[in-house]
Amino acid sequence: MADIDVLQQLEQTQQKGLNSLAGIASEEALLAWRTQYLGKNTAITQAFQSLGKLPAELRPQVGQTANKVKVALEAVLAEKTAALKETSLAHALATETLDITLPGRPLVQGRLHPDTQMLRELYRVFGEMGFQVYRSREVETDEFNFQLLNFPIGHPARDMQDTYFVEAGERGTNPIVMRTHTSPGQIHAMREFSATNPQNPPSVRLILPGMCYRYEQTDARHETQFDQIEGLAVGPGITFSNLKATLSDLARRLFGQQVRTRFRASFFPFTEPSAEFDVECFLCGGKGCPVCGGGWLEIGGCGMVHPNVLRNGGYDPERYTGFAFGLGPQRIAMLRYGINDIRYFWENDMRFLEQF
Ligand code: DAH
């Protein structure tokens, strides 16, 4: 009798389990259902536990039935679990919509350093005038930085440039220096171009930008490192008029058509004649103000390339002439933006940099 009960109970359990599962709609209810029908204290486990006490001929039937009920209930449990997951996902997608009206977090956008911005503008302007950019090294020898540019050893013109000599062993009269100006690039460039056709070197029209270093007492106008843009045009029949036209045109392109310019006689060892190039102060219109003093702003030096320098570059001064200039892009940036201290450029102070 008892054995028939066990079988009946098992069948009832399966039936009840299947029936009650249909109404379940939450994961908690499903957990409770699982404890009730497949947990430790159910008709199924009781059947398994009672197997040992049953007469041997009944054991297979009870065991198989218990197993069948267990497998059937586990199968519907798995199905229901999957179905519930799907319903809850669909619910979440339907109700938890993305609020696209919320303002996004602002992106922090980087930008170019004001000096780089100025340099790029100058590349563009010179590019329009047919100049190509030539990159030259920042570490030089005395020979290139001075001697080949007509500053012999011991020449007083060297005092115009305070110099970082680098300790590099015993190099006699040719020590290593951090370049004090971009002018040594003139020699590198001319040698490179003249080597391509030594009998008939090509004409060149170049700008040579880059960092220069001087052993300076720093103040609002002097820094130990600064940018220069060297210019060099060499070819047959180049004249001082070409130089004046080029720099005057540069000023107009940078500061506007109305701007006035002037050239003042000066001295540089590597140019003859030499001049200083001034632009009318665009802040005060030439009247004189705290930035410019007398109404004019000095932008750089220039002149006709000295015959010795042409020769050192592999160009025959009997057949070729050329002009050169050296500009201070940071100076131009200072004028344009009203920056009153050159040291701001490399101080890395965000309050300064963020203004550009
Ligand atoms: N190298 C000079 C300096 O740093 C600037 C300069 C002047 C460059 C005249 C030139 C030039 O090419 O012709 O002081």
Residues whose N, C-alpha, C, O or C-beta is under 5 A from the ligand:
A	BS01	DAH	T180 H181 S183 G231 F268 T271 G301 C302 G303 A324 F325 G326
